[in-house]
Amino acid sequence: MKLSFFTMPIHPLDKPFVQSLKEDREAFLLADRLGYSEAYVGEHTTDQAEIITSSVAFLASLAYETKQIRLGTGTINMPNSHPARVAAEVAMLDHMLEGRFNFGISPGGLMSDAEVFGNLEKDRNAMFLECINMVLDIWAGKAPYDLEGEFWNISTANTEIPDIGQGAIMKPYQDPHPPIIGTAIAPFSKGVTAMAARGWQPISGNFLLPQWVATHWPNFVEGCLAGGFKPSYSDWRVAKNICVAKDQETARAYARDPGSPYVLYYSQLLTKMRRGKRLNLFKHDQNMPDDDVTLDYVLDRLVIHGDAESVADQILAVREETGPFKHLVYAGHDWTDVELGRQSMALCAEKVLPILQEATKSELDWQQQQEVA
């Protein structure tokens, strides 16, 4: 069992940006010291609560301070970006990290970002595919390039000076490119199948009910087999909202009382999803009325809290419903209480993870199960 970190941090609107950004950076540095395998950060341009506007810039600030952890964009919103700029910036970051980098991508889900970049009414899924395909073509090809698409055209034919290196875009440190990771937030996501068929790996989102997370594994297997790849439970990342404290009462209060960062997170998310008509993500029954999707309903189902033993038991119970994933992703939240925020990450790594590793050490991977069958 691996443990990683993913955050699309939602901060109180009255909290100074400087303080929030410092605490967000410290969470990544702490994850590195605690031995977390990977750490991802989201990005949004038009949100005063989610204030990391560039995941590449944020991770670049950590490149020379982290030691062992793999850092990942979580995610670059491809329709809002020019493919040449993505190719160049990601390649540079991969070199800065000397290959400790995962390339997380998505179409982006914040509608105000789509509006500000002028693609609210466009086919953002088509833009996403064109953008990532052009990025990969840039890395696989050579200047002066000749890429023509529906949304972008890329060439340096008129200005290239090969003798001095002008007109060529840097290739990544990792050959042929960094691992590509996509976040899946829809039940029965066909995106998971498409990603897996290309050798990409999914993160099942932390705001998806376990019963819908369970629908991702069959699609991952289908895509892997179609693309000639071996499905492994270790390549299936599942994100969960986790609050660990030294005792049950402290954990419950920090996870559920007014002023809790978990309450803030889902208050914000519910408002966005309700406005965007995407409350189906939270429904155990797709026919239930939207009015029944209350804040308490969501918190009851999506926030795991307790002492280390209780949290480990709850995660193992989730695995009974989702399937035996072997890569748990701890979802980061605002450090409303810095001591409790740091303590939760530490207890998850130092107390919860060993329990999970002991409980799952004898499990067979999917490929081994097929051989036994």
C-alpha positions in Angstrom: 0.0 0.0 0.0 1.3 3.4 -1.0 0.4 6.8 0.5 0.3 10.0 -1.5 -1.1 13.5 -1.1 -3.4 15.6 -3.4 -4.7 19.0 -2.7 -7.0 21.5 -4.4 -6.9 23.7 -1.3 -10.0 25.7 -0.4 -9.1 28.4 2.0 -11.3 30.9 4.0 -12.0 34.0 2.0 -10.7 36.2 4.8 -7.4 34.4 5.2 -4.4 36.2 3.7 -3.1 34.7 0.4 0.5 34.9 1.8 -0.4 32.7 4.8 -2.4 30.2 2.8 0.4 29.8 0.2 3.0 29.3 2.8 0.9 26.7 4.6 0.2 24.9 1.3 4.0 24.7 0.6 4.7 23.5 4.1 2.2 20.6 3.6 4.2 19.4 0.6 7.5 19.7 2.4 5.9 17.8 5.4 4.7 15.1 3.0 8.2 14.7 1.7 9.7 14.4 5.1 7.0 11.9 6.1 7.7 9.6 3.2 4.6 10.2 1.1 5.2 8.7 -2.4 3.7 11.5 -4.5 2.1 15.0 -4.0 -0.3 16.7 -6.4 -1.7 20.3 -6.5 -4.6 21.7 -8.5 -4.9 25.0 -10.2 -7.6 27.6 -10.8 -7.4 31.1 -12.2 -10.7 32.7 -11.1 -11.2 31.5 -7.5 -10.5 33.5 -4.3 -10.7 30.3 -2.2 -8.6 28.0 -4.4 -5.7 30.4 -4.9 -3.0 28.3 -6.6 -3.3 29.7 -10.1 -0.4 27.7 -11.6 0.4 24.2 -10.4 3.7 24.3 -12.4 4.8 27.5 -10.7 3.8 26.2 -7.3 5.7 22.9 -7.8 8.8 24.8 -9.2 9.0 26.6 -5.8 9.4 23.1 -4.2 11.7 21.5 -6.7 15.0 22.1 -4.9 13.6 21.8 -1.3 12.0 18.3 -1.6 14.2 15.2 -1.5 12.3 12.0 -2.4 8.7 12.7 -3.2 7.4 12.8 -6.7 5.5 16.0 -7.4 2.6 16.2 -9.8 0.3 18.8 -11.4 -3.2 17.9 -10.2 -4.1 19.1 -12.8 -3.1 21.4 -15.6 -6.4 22.4 -17.2 -5.5 21.8 -20.8 -8.2 23.8 -22.6 -7.1 26.9 -20.7 -3.5 26.6 -21.8 -1.5 26.7 -25.1 0.0 23.3 -25.9 3.4 24.8 -26.7 3.6 26.6 -23.3 2.5 23.4 -21.5 5.1 21.3 -23.3 7.9 23.8 -22.5 7.0 24.5 -18.8 6.4 20.8 -18.0 9.6 19.8 -19.6 11.5 22.5 -17.6 9.9 21.4 -14.4 10.7 17.7 -15.1 14.4 18.8 -15.5 14.3 20.8 -12.3 13.0 17.7 -10.4 15.4 15.4 -12.3 12.5 13.1 -13.2 10.5 13.3 -9.9 7.5 14.5 -11.8 4.1 13.3 -12.8 2.1 15.1 -15.4 -1.5 15.5 -14.2 -4.0 16.7 -16.8 -7.7 17.4 -17.2 -10.3 19.4 -19.1 -10.8 21.6 -16.0 -14.1 21.8 -14.1 -14.3 25.4 -12.9 -16.8 27.2 -15.1 -15.6 30.7 -14.3 -12.1 29.6 -15.6 -13.7 28.4 -18.8 -15.5 31.7 -19.2 -12.5 33.9 -18.6 -10.4 31.9 -21.1 -13.2 32.1 -23.7 -14.1 28.4 -24.0 -17.3 28.2 -21.9 -19.3 27.3 -25.0 -16.6 25.3 -26.7 -16.1 21.5 -26.6 -13.6 21.4 -23.8 -13.1 17.7 -24.0 -12.1 18.1 -27.7 -9.8 20.9 -26.7 -8.3 18.7 -23.9 -7.5 15.9 -26.4 -6.0 18.2 -29.0 -3.9 20.0 -26.4 -2.4 16.8 -24.9 -1.9 15.3 -28.3 0.0 18.3 -29.5 2.1 18.4 -26.3 3.1 14.7 -26.9 3.8 15.5 -30.6 6.0 18.4 -29.7 8.0 16.1 -27.4 8.2 13.3 -29.9 9.0 15.5 -32.8 11.5 18.2 -33.7 11.5 21.8 -34.8 10.2 23.6 -36.7 7.0 21.5 -36.1 3.9 21.4 -38.3 0.9 20.9 -36.1 -2.5 22.0 -37.2 -5.7 21.5 -35.2 -9.2 22.8 -34.7 -8.1 25.0 -31.8 -4.3 25.6 -32.1 -1.7 25.7 -34.9 2.0 25.3 -34.0 5.1 26.0 -36.1 8.4 27.8 -35.9 9.2 27.4 -39.6 9.5 31.1 -40.3 11.8 31.9 -37.3 13.9 28.8 -36.6 17.6 29.3 -36.4 18.9 25.7 -35.7 22.6 26.7 -35.3 21.8 28.7 -32.2 18.9 26.5 -30.9 16.2 29.1 -31.7 12.8 27.7 -32.5 13.0 24.3 -30.7 11.1 23.4 -27.5 12.8 21.5 -24.6 12.1 17.8 -24.3 11.4 16.4 -20.8 14.0 14.8 -18.5 12.1 11.5 -18.5 12.1 9.6 -21.7 9.8 9.7 -23.6 7.8 11.9 -21.1 6.7 12.0 -17.5 3.9 9.6 -16.4 0.5 11.0 -17.3 -2.1 11.0 -14.6 -5.8 11.9 -15.0 -8.4 12.6 -12.3 -11.7 10.8 -12.6 -14.7 12.3 -11.0 -17.6 10.7 -12.9 -19.4 7.4 -12.1 -18.6 4.8 -14.8 -16.0 7.2 -16.3 -15.2 6.4 -19.9 -12.3 8.7 -19.5 -10.6 6.1 -17.3 -10.8 3.6 -20.1 -9.4 6.0 -22.6 -6.6 7.0 -20.3 -5.7 3.4 -19.5 -5.6 2.4 -23.2 -2.8 5.0 -23.7 -0.8 3.9 -20.6 -2.0 6.7 -18.4 -3.1 6.2 -14.8 -6.2 7.5 -12.9 -6.8 9.2 -9.6 -10.4 8.5 -8.4 -11.5 11.8 -7.0 -12.0 12.4 -3.2 -15.5 13.8 -3.7 -16.9 10.7 -5.3 -18.9 8.2 -3.3 -17.2 4.8 -2.9 -19.9 3.0 -4.9 -19.0 5.2 -7.9 -15.3 4.8 -7.3 -15.9 1.1 -7.7 -17.0 1.6 -11.3 -13.5 2.9 -12.2 -11.6 -0.3 -11.8 -13.4 -2.3 -14.5 -13.0 0.6 -16.9 -9.3 0.8 -16.0 -8.8 -2.9 -16.7 -10.7 -2.6 -20.0 -8.5 0.2 -21.1 -5.2 -1.4 -20.0 -6.0 -4.6 -21.8 -7.0 -2.8 -25.0 -3.8 -0.9 -24.9 -1.6 -3.8 -24.1 -0.8 -2.8 -20.5 -1.0 -4.9 -17.3 -3.6 -3.6 -14.8 -2.2 -3.3 -11.3 -4.0 -2.2 -8.1 -0.9 -0.2 -7.3 -1.5 2.0 -10.3 -5.1 2.9 -9.2 -4.9 5.9 -7.0 -8.0 6.6 -4.8 -8.2 9.9 -3.0 -10.1 10.2 0.4 -10.8 13.0 2.8 -9.1 11.9 6.0 -8.8 13.5 9.4 -6.7 11.6 12.0 -6.2 12.8 15.5 -4.9 11.3 18.7 -8.4 10.7 20.0 -11.8 10.2 18.4 -13.4 13.4 19.9 -10.7 15.7 18.6 -10.9 14.2 15.1 -14.7 14.4 15.1 -14.6 18.1 16.1 -12.0 19.1 13.5 -13.8 17.2 10.8 -17.4 18.2 11.5 -17.8 21.2 13.8 -18.5 24.7 12.5 -15.2 26.3 11.3 -13.8 22.9 10.2 -11.8 23.0 7.0 -13.6 19.9 5.9 -16.9 21.6 6.3 -15.6 24.7 4.5 -14.4 22.4 1.6 -17.7 20.7 1.1 -19.7 23.9 1.6 -17.8 25.4 -1.3 -17.9 22.3 -3.4 -21.6 21.8 -2.9 -22.3 25.3 -4.0 -20.3 24.9 -7.2 -21.7 21.5 -8.0 -25.3 22.6 -7.3 -24.8 25.7 -9.6 -23.2 23.5 -12.3 -26.0 20.8 -12.0 -23.4 18.1 -11.1 -24.8 16.9 -7.7 -25.0 13.4 -9.2 -21.4 13.0 -8.0 -22.7 12.9 -4.4 -25.8 10.8 -4.9 -26.0 7.2 -3.8 -29.1 6.9 -5.9 -29.1 9.0 -9.1 -32.9 9.5 -8.8 -32.7 11.2 -5.4 -33.8 14.8 -5.4 -31.2 17.5 -5.4 -32.6 18.9 -2.2 -31.7 15.7 -0.3 -28.0 16.3 -1.1 -27.3 18.3 2.1 -24.0 19.2 3.6 -24.4 16.6 6.4 -25.3 14.0 3.9 -22.1 14.6 2.0 -19.8 14.9 5.1 -21.3 11.6 6.5 -20.3 9.7 3.3 -17.0 11.4 2.3 -15.0 12.4 5.3 -13.2 9.7 7.3 -12.2 10.8 10.8 -11.0 9.2 14.0 -7.9 8.0 15.7 -5.4 5.9 13.7 -7.0 2.5 14.3 -10.5 3.8 13.5 -9.3 5.5 10.3 -7.5 2.4 9.2 -10.6 0.3 9.8 -12.7 2.8 7.8 -10.3 2.8 4.9 -10.3 -1.0 4.8 -14.1 -0.9 4.8 -14.0 1.5 1.8 -11.8 -0.9 0.0 -14.4 -3.6 0.5 -16.8 -1.4 -1.5 -14.5 0.1 -4.1 -12.2 -2.8 -4.8 -8.6 -3.4 -3.4 -6.8 -0.3 -4.5 -3.2 -0.2 -3.3 -2.5 3.5 -3.6 -4.3 5.7 -1.1 -4.2 9.5 -1.7 -4.7 11.8 1.3 -6.7 14.8 0.3 -5.2 18.0 1.7 -7.4 20.8 3.3 -6.8 24.2 4.8 -4.7 24.2 8.0 -7.4 26.0 10.1 -5.5 24.6 13.1 -1.9 24.2 12.0 -1.0 21.7 14.7 -4.0 19.4 13.9 -3.5 19.7 10.2 0.1 18.6 10.5 -0.7 16.0 13.0 -3.3 14.4 10.8 -0.8 14.0 7.9 1.8 12.6 10.3 -0.5 10.1 11.9 -1.7 8.9 8.6 1.8 8.2 7.4 3.2 6.9 10.7 0.2 5.0 12.2 -2.5 4.4 9.7 -0.3 3.4 6.7 1.5 0.6 8.6 -1.9 -0.9 9.7 -3.1 -0.8 6.0 0.2 -2.4 4.8 0.0 -5.2 7.3 -3.7 -5.8 6.5 -3.1 -5.9 2.7 0.4 -7.5 2.4 -0.8 -10.9 1.4 -3.3 -9.7 -1.2 -2.8 -10.8 -4.8 -2.7 -8.2 -7.6 -5.2 -8.3 -10.4 -2.8 -10.1 -12.7 -2.0 -12.8 -10.1 -5.7 -13.3 -9.5 -6.3 -14.0 -13.1 -3.5 -16.5 -13.2 -4.9 -18.3 -10.1 -8.4 -18.3 -11.6 
